[in-house]
């Protein structure tokens, strides 16, 4: 799965904001973000995520429909998106 789609998926999870996403990306490395799909509750807890946030991440990442619906809408609108970890993201 493309990095930007994983970041999009994370951003669609209720109560998971950019700070949490940045923390996770920093901890696993942006090239390894897909590993989050295989994380257990305990894995997220080791990254200092609260019990509630860990459960939200597991549930949200297991809900592929959440991402599929958003990607379908993006495709219908004929738009694209980038993340700060994409090569085409402009330097600040």
C-alpha angles and dihedrals in degrees: 000000000000117000093236091054091053090050089048090050091052091048091055093059111104113252093009108118137180093274092059091045092050091048092051093046091049092049099047098028123247092262090056101045092116088070087075088076087066097045120121127214089263092052091057091045089054086059088057095255114153119248091254094048092046090054092046090052093049093047094043096048090048090055101083090169088070091061096037092056092049093047089050091053091047090051093047091052090048093228134130133210138203136202130214088260094057118103091232093056107117119246114251 
